[in-house]
């Protein structure tokens, strides 16, 4: 790709930083990416509580919606960005 073509390409979108779960408290209120796996998934009514693990600790999320919708989203994109 020529310099002119690369200059007109879409601007680089900043990705949230990758943060180990053991350091997650330092990032409160900001978007981050965690690298790990879905350790457990609990449901209570229309709210899901996925628990992620990355080798440094556990992180529980809160997600509105159904289990099936969450699992379909997770299967399509195994890297989730938590807000």
N, C-alpha and C positions, 0 to 999 in steps of 0.2 A: 504494500500500500504506500502510495506517495505521501510526502509530508502534507501536501494540500488536502488530500483525501482524509488523512488521519486527523487533521485539524478540524475538519467539518463533521467528523464522526460525533456520535452522542457523547456528551461530557461524562467523565467518570463519576459514577454515583458512589458516594462514600458508604462503605459497609460498616455496620456496628463492630466494635472490637470483640475479639474472641477472649473470653474471660473464664478462668477456672472457677468452678462452683465455690471453692473455699475462699475466693476473693470477691464473691458476688455482692456482699454488703457494701463495699466501697463504691459500687456503681448504682446505688439506689436512685430511682427516678430517671435512669437513662436506658436506652436500648442497647442490648448486648447480644452476642452470639455465644452459645455454649456448645461444646463438642462433647457428646456423650450418648447415652442411650436411654430409651424409655424403660424405667425400672419397674414402675407400677402405674396403674390407672384406676382411680376410684371415681365413681359417679354418685351424685346426690341430686336427684331431680334433673333439672336441665343445666346443671353445673358440673364440670369435670375437674378433677384434681390429678393432673399427670405429675408423676415424680420422676425426675431425671437424675441420672448418676453419671459422673465423669471420672471417677477414680480419686477425686479429691474430696468429694462429699455428695450430698443429696440436695435437690432443689425441687420444691413443690410449686407448681403453677396453678392458676385458676383460669379455666376456659369455659365460656358459655357455649352450650350446644350439646349435641348428642355424641355418644361414644363412636358411632359409626362414622359421622362426619369428621370427627377428630382423627380417627384412624386412617380415613381416606386421605385427608390433608397431610398427615404424617408420612404415609406411604409414598405420596407424590413428591414430597420434599422433606427428607429425613433431617435436614438442618432447619431448626425452627429458631426464629428470632423472637426473644421474649421482650415485651415492653413493660 
